[in-house]
């Protein structure tokens, strides 16, 4: 199924034409009927002579409602640019045409309405003006059809032309994940939340679980309707209504995207190509604050110009769009930006969830050029470099591609030796160059640590992760691969280079022996003097010579093990363990007793209840 959208200046007869073609009045608001102008989006449908059904989206023409026009223009397959024969090309005619051009709408007709109000000579002049206006746009070869909605003249010819264009369009692909940008949300008594929109990709079916983005709320499809007819499943390119269960319509807003769960990560920054329209009143400057229109969403944004300081009217450039709110976009999506009163330009998304880019940087520009013109493998590899190591699902989210495309690209890149899989399950991927860099960084990090702390068995795992700037899940995979390739050795808490072996000097061995003798003088109430430096003490702890249970209390390992065993025996069978009984058991003081009991609490061997302890 295909979607036809109207465009054009206010009062040029868009809604009247739609009603004449379909018998459906697209103006659904009382205010629209009272004022005689379209304010909100209107919807109708038409069965063509060939038997093909098309949806029609009627957009407002008044400049004050241009944002509603933008929300309706997305997802349009064929545009009907409406020009009143008695007025000709007007400001909103040009602005709507510019928007259709920015959105890449390449199929359409120019419909000259109100033909009955002018003579043929005037009609010929207006037609010539329209054709000149179309030059250089995606609709420059569009046929011009003159009609009168009042008399019906030309309507049959218009329908035939529309049928011919529709018949030549390639079918929509149902591959990938579904995306339904919401343009209306309401409730029907007894049914609940209903949303409408044009399905951009994939398909939806009854019973399917869906996610609403950017909120992340989940719902389930109760029913689907197309042109007031129920369907079990609906494919891409279809305008439809979706009845959702498990969610209230007040939780859904225009601009939300209904999709399958878990694959699409909303962005607050994306790289893009950008073109400023020739009629723009001003250039787009670096850090220009604008309003972004993407799908059916309208949000504040800032344009970061990545090459130069501005993009002049009629020129193109590379930008990064940064938004205050999250927006669900994918690679290839078109968008439009406006300032307070004017459409300035638009472009296409190259990489969602993009990191902050260096401006006027040759490497940045080269990467953007690759993203714009490269293969799916080039796109995946460039995106991977920003988030590696990453899973295929994370890479799909970063590129806005579907998972199967990303997995195919990864397989190709792996065959070419450009990426490597890491982790025991090989679920994480890194570019080959990135993995080599990470391996080198790991080795240098540990070498520096061993140089600074030669007596320590290894670097704490969490400190190592922090130095490598990795998230927990990817760090686990990196550590598994580094260990498997014998680049590092790990235990439960530390990591080290395989060749690292802490060795005491003769002087340190003598100091350690003297310290052990000091602790042995009173095994259960050892001296709190620490005549050895902290590094030597930590070495003795790691080697298992001593147990450090607080900052100043250290026991010989065998003494502590004896105390721990006897305390646990005393609490067997649920018996109470008190400070007094432990103190008397070892003939020690309250200070040592409390330190030992608190240490056992921290190990999870005992639990404190008031002033007593019980074995766990």
N, C-alpha and C positions, 0 to 999 in steps of 0.2 A: 504494500500500500504506500501511497505517496501523499505528501502534504503540499498544498498550494497556499501561498501567502500573499495578501494584498500589501501594497505600499503606495504612498502618495500623499499629496497635500490635503489639508482639511477641507471638507465640503466639495471634494472632487468626485464624490459618488461611490466610494468604495463599498460601504454597507448596502447601499441601494442596489449596486450591481450584484453583490453576493446574494441578496434576497431574490433578485430577478432570475439568477441562475439556478438557485437551489430551492426557492420557496421558503427558506428559513431566515428569520430576522436575527442577525448576529448581535444586534444591540440588546443586551439582556438587562441593563440597569435602567431604572425609572429616570434617573438623571440624564442618561443618554437619549432616551426618547423625548424628554422634555426639551433638552437643549439642541437636539437634532445633530449631535456629533458623537462619534465613538470615543469613549474614555478608556475603557478596559478592553482586553482582548475579547474578540467575538469568535464563535466557532460555528461551522456548518459543514455539510458534506454534499457531494454530487456524484451521481452515477453517469459516467460518460457513455457515448454511443457504443464504444467497444465493449462495454460491460464492466470496465474498471471503475472502482470507487475511489474517490480522492477526498481527503479532508481539506477544509478551507479554514485558514486562520485570518481573521479580519483585524487589522491593527489600527490604532488611532492615528490621525494625521496631524492633529494640532501639536505645535511645538512644545506645549507644556506637558504633553503626554508621550514625548518621544521615548522615555524610558520603557513605557509599556510596549511601544512598537519594537524596541530592541529585544524584549523578552519573547515577543511573538515571532521575530524573524529567524531565530535559531531553529534549526531542524527543518527549514523550508527547502523543498526540492525544486519547486517552480515558483517564480515570483510573477505576480500581476502588478506591474507598475501603472497605477491609475493616473491619468492626466485629463482634466476637464477640457474639452475642446474650446469652450468659451473663455478660458483663462490661460491655458498653456502651462509651461513649466514655471513652477513657483518655488519658494525657498525650501519647503519641506519635500518637494519632489526631488530636489538636488540632494538634500540631506539623506532621505530614505534611499536614494540610489547609491550614495556613497556608502551607506551602511551595508546594503546588499553586496556591494563590491568588496568591502572589507571582510564580510562573512563568506565570501567565495561562492555566492549563489550564481551559477553559470547558465541556468536555464530559465527562460521567462518570456513574457509577452508584454508589450505596452498596450494598454487598453485606453483608447481615447473615448471618454464618456461624454454624454450630453451632445451627441452628434446632431440631434434634432434642433439645437439652438444656434447652429452656425451654417454658413453656406460652404460649398466645396472649396472655393478659393482660400477662405480662412482656414479650413481644415488642412489644406495642403501646406500652408505656412506654418501652422502649429506642428504638423508632422515633421517638417524639415527641422524645426527648432528642437523637437524631441530627439531626432536622430543625431543632431550635433551634440546634444547633451550626453547621449549615450556613448560617444566616442571615447575610447581608452578605458572603458569599464568592462566588467564581465558580461554585461548585457548589450554590448555594442552591436551585436548582430540580431537582436531581438526583433521579431515581427511586430508591426504596429497594426492593431485592429480597432476600427472605429465602431462604436455601438451607441445605442440609446436604450437605457433601462426602462424609460417611459413607454416607448413605442415597440420595443423588442427588436428593432432593426440591428443587425450585426451580431445578435447573440448566438445564432446558430453557427456563424462563421467562427466566433470566438471559441465556442465549445469544440468545434472540429479542430481548430488549431491547438487547443489545449490537449485534446485527445492524442493528436499526432506527437506532440512533445513528450507526453507521458509515456507513450508506447516506445519511444526511443531511449528512455532512461534505463540504465542497468539496474537489476534488482538489488535491494539492500542485502548486505551480508549479515546473517544471523550469528556469525562467529563471535567469540569473546564474551565478556561479561556484560549484562544489561546495564544501561544507564538511562534513567528517566528523569530529566530535569522537570521539576514540579512548577507549573504555572498557576495552578489553582489548588486550594485545599478547602474542603467543606465537609459537612456531615449530613447524612440522610437518616432520619429517624428509623430505628430498627435495623440499620445496617452499619452505622458508625462512620469512620473516617474514609473519605474518598479524595484521591488526588488525580489530577489530569496532567497530561504532557505528551510530548512526542518522544517515542522510544528511540534513543540514539544508536544503541548497539545491542547485540544479543537478543534474547527473548525472555518473556515472563510467562509463568504458568500458575494456575490455581494451586494453592497449597504451598507454594514456594516461600521460604524464609527470605526476607530482604532486610537490608540495612539502609537507614536514612543518613546521608552525610550532609553537613559535617558533624551533626550531633552524635552519630553512632548508635542511635536508637534502633531497636529491632522490631519487626512486625512480620505478619504473615499475610499472603494474598488470599482474600476470601472470594473475590470474583473479579472478572475482567470484562469490560464492555468497549466495543468499537461501534460508533454510530448507533447507539442504543440497542445493540445486539450482543448477547453474551458469547464469550469465547473461552475455551479451555486454555489456550496458549496464544500468545501474540508475538509477532516478530518485529525486527528492527524497521524503523521508518514509519511506524504506525502511530497515529494519534489515538489515545485511549484514555479510559477512566479506570482506575484501580481502587477497589474496595479493600481496605487494610484492617486486619484485626490485631488486637494487642497494643493499640496506640490510639491516642485521642487526636482529633484533627487539629486541636490547638497546639500540639507539640510539633506540627509540621508547618513550615513557612514556604512561601514562594522562593524559589532558588535552591531548595533542598534537592538532592539527587537520590533517587531510589535505585539501589543496585544490589547485587549479591554480596553477602557479608565477607569482610576480611581481606579484600584484595586492593582496595583503593584507599590511599592515604591522602587526606585533604592537605592542600599546600597553603603556606603563607608567603611563599616566594617561588616564582617560576621564571625560567629563561624563555625568551621569545624573540621572534622576528617582529619588526614593528614598522608601520608605514603611516606617515602623517598625510592626511588627505590634502589635495591641492587647494581646496577652499577653506582650510583651517585658518582662523584669524590670527594664529600665533604659532611659533615653534613649540615643540615639546622639549622642555629643559630638563637637565639632570635634577633629580629629586622633585620633579613636578608632581603636585598632589592632584589626583584626578578621581573620577568614579569609574570603576571597572564593571563592565557587563560581560559576564561569561555564562553561557547557557541561559538560565532564567534568573541568575543571581546578580544582584547589584550591591557592590560594597566599595567603601573608600580604599584607595590604593595610592602607592607612590611609584613613579617611574624612575628607575635608575638607568640612565643612558650609559652604556658600557664602552662606547667609542665616541670620543668628542664630548662636547659640553651640551649639545642640543641636536635635535633632528628637525630640520626646516620643513615647512609645508611642501608637499610633493616629493619628499625624500624618505628614504628607508634607513633603518639601522638596527643595531642589537640592543636589547633592553633586558633588564630584570624587573619584573613587576612584583612589588612587595605589598601584601595586604594586611589590614588590621585584623581581619577575621579569616578563618580557614575557608578555602574554596576547593571543591572537588573538580579538578581539571585533569585531562590526560594529554599526552603528546598529540599534536595535530589539531586540538580544539582551537576554534577561532574566538576572538574576543574583540570588544570595542571599548574605547575609553572616551569619556567626555569630561569637560570641566563644568563650571556652573551652568552655562547656557549652550555650549557648542560641542558637536562631535569633532574630536581632534584626530582620531585615527584608530588603528587596530592592527591585529596581527595574528600569529599562530603560536601556540605553546610548543616549545622545543623540549624543555625538561621541567616537569613538576618537582616540587620539594628540592629546589636547587639551593646549594650553599651560596653564601655571599661571594660574589665574584670581584676580582680585581678589575678596576676600570683602566681602559687604555693599555691593556696588557696583551701583547701579541699571542701568548699561549691561550689566554681566555678567548680571544677572537677566533683562533684556529679551532678550538674545541666547539665553539658555537657554529662555525661553518660546517664542521663535520656533522654536528647534530642536525643541521638544516638540510644537508644534501647527502649524508652518508647512508649506508645500509642499516638494517636492523641490528647487525652485529656491531657496527661502528657506534650506533646509539647506545646499545647495551654496555659496551666497553667503556665509553665516556662516562656514562652514568655510574657504572661500577666504581670508577676511580674516586668518586665523591663519597661513597658510602661503604667501601670495602673494609673488611670482609662482609659479605651479605648473602642472604638466601635468594633463591630464584624469586620467591614471593616478594621479598623486599625490593628486589631489582625491578620487578613488574610494577610495584607501587611507585618507584622513583621515576620510571620512564613513562608510566601511564599506559603501558602495553598490557595485553592479556598474557596470562601465565604461559600458555603453550608457545606463543611467539618468543617469549624470553628464554624458555627452555631450549627451543630450537637454536636460538642465537648462541646460547652458552655452549651447546654441543659443538657447533661449528667453531667457535673460538677456542674450545678445548682441543679440538683436532688440529687447529693451527698453532697451538702452543701459546696462545695469548692469555689464557686464564688457567688457573689451577684450583682444584677442589681441595678443601681442607676439613679437618675434623674426622672423628672416627666414622661418622655416617656420611661423610663427604657432602654434607648439605650446604656448607658455606663455600662461597666462591670468592676468589681474589684475582685481580689481574696478575699475570706472571711477574711483571715489573714491581707491582705493589707488594707481592709476597716476598720477593727478594729484598726489597727495602725494609719490610717489617722484620724479616729474619735478621738482617744486619743490625737493625735498631735493637732487637732483643739481645743480641750478643753484646753489643756495646753497652747497653743498660746494665747487664749483669757483670760485665768486666769492670765497669766503673764502680759498681756496688762492692764487688770483691776487693777492689783496690782500696776502697774507703773502709771496709769492714772485713779484713782478711780472716778474722777468727769466727765469723758467723757462718753457719752451715749454708745459708742461702738467703735470698731476698724474700720477704713476705709476699705471698701471691697477690694480695690486694694492692700493695705498693707497685708491684710489677705491672699489673693491669693498668694502674693509673699512669705509669710512665709510657705505656704503649697507647694510651687513650682509647681503650676498647670497652665496649659494653659487655655485660656478663656472659651472654649467650655466645657471642663471637669470640670472646676471650677463651672460653672453654674449648672451642674448636681449634683456635690458634695454638693453645697449649698442648692439645693432643697431637697436632701435626708436628710441632717443634720437638716434642718428646719422641715421637715415632721416628723422626729423621735424626735423632740423637744430637739435636742442637742444644737441648737443655735436659736437666734431670730434675724431677720434682718429688716432693713428698706431700703429706697432707697440708702443710702450711707454707712451705717455701719452695723456691725454684733456684737452680744454680747452673753454672756451666759444668758440663760433665767432668772436666779436668780439675775442677776446684776441690781442694782438700785442705781444710783448716789444719794448720800444724803449729804447735806451740814451740817457741824458742826454749832453749835450756833454762834461761832465766824465768820465763813464764811458767814452765813446768815446776820449777822450784817454788815460785810464789803460790801456785795452785796447791802444791803439797802442804805448804805451811798453812794455807787457809783451811784445808781439810782438817789438819790437826787442831786448829783453833775451834772449828765447829764440833769436833769430837770430844772436846773437854767436857761439855754437858750436852749430851745428845738431844735431849728434849727441851732444853732451854739454851740454845746456842747463842754465842756472842753475836751482838748486832753490829759489831765493828766490821767494816768491809775494807780490809787492807789491799784488796785487788781492784784494778780499774773495771769499769762497767763492761767493757768489751770482753775481758777475760772471764768475768762472772757469767755473762750471757753464753760464752763458749762452754763453760762448765755445766750450765743448765742444759744446753742443747746436747752435750755429750752424755748427759744423764748422771753426772757426778753429784749434783746438788739439785734441790727443788726450791725455787724462790716463790714463797707464798704471799709475800707483800714486799713493799719497797725496802724494808729493813730486816725482815725475818727470812733467813735462809737455813734450810736443813740439809744435812747429808742425805742422799737419796735413800739409803737403807733405813735411816732413822725415821724419815717421813713415812715410808712404806709401812714400817712397823706400827706407827701411830694410826695411820689410816685404816689398816687391817683390824687393829684392836677396837677402834671406835665403831667400825661397822659391825663387828661381832657383838659389841655391847648393845647395839640397837636392833639386833636380830629379833624377829617375831613381833615387831611393832613396838618394842620397848623405847621409852623416852631417853633421849640423850641430852644431858644438861651440861652447862659450863662447869658446874661444881664436880660432877662425876668424872669428866674428862681431865680437869685440872688435878684431881686427886689421883686419877689413874696413872698419870705420868710425873706427878710431883713437880709440876711446873706452875707458872703464874697465869693469871687471867689474860695478860697480854698475848702470850703464846697460844693459849687455848682458843681465844677468839680468832686469832689469825688462822689457825688450823681449821676450825669449824667453818669460817667464812670461805676459805679456799675450797673446802669440800662442797659447800653450797654452790659455789661457782662452777664446779665440775659436774654438778647435777647428781652427786652421790647422796646428798641429804637435802631435806627441805626444812625451812625454819617455820615454826608455829609459835608465835610469841617469843619467849626466851629459850624455848626448847627446840630440838631437832629430831627428825625421824628419818630413817633410811627410806630412800625412794624405792 
